[in-house]
């Protein structure tokens, strides 16, 4: 990845994975795979963690919106249900009318065999 410029994590959009599609296309192995995506994402995330831009909360919000698989805890309610988010979605900055004036960064709906849980 090398050094990063001041806008390295913002252009062409927050969370882009430089050279990801080109390498997948040029490899001749076939379409982009989850494994290759995870490799590129891990590299990009580590570069962001080591950069001064890591302190920019808005940038991190956008990065997680682009790559919600990095969010911890989205696969179950209490560590043992084995159910993923319903309907396989993360909600960014949900409005929780009547609950408080606070706004969570992310929310998802988890399930078990009996209930739905906002997490």
Beta strands, then each sheet from edge to edge (+ up, - down):
strand 1: 86-92
strand 2: 106-111
strand 3: 116-118
sheet 1: 1+ 2- 3+
end
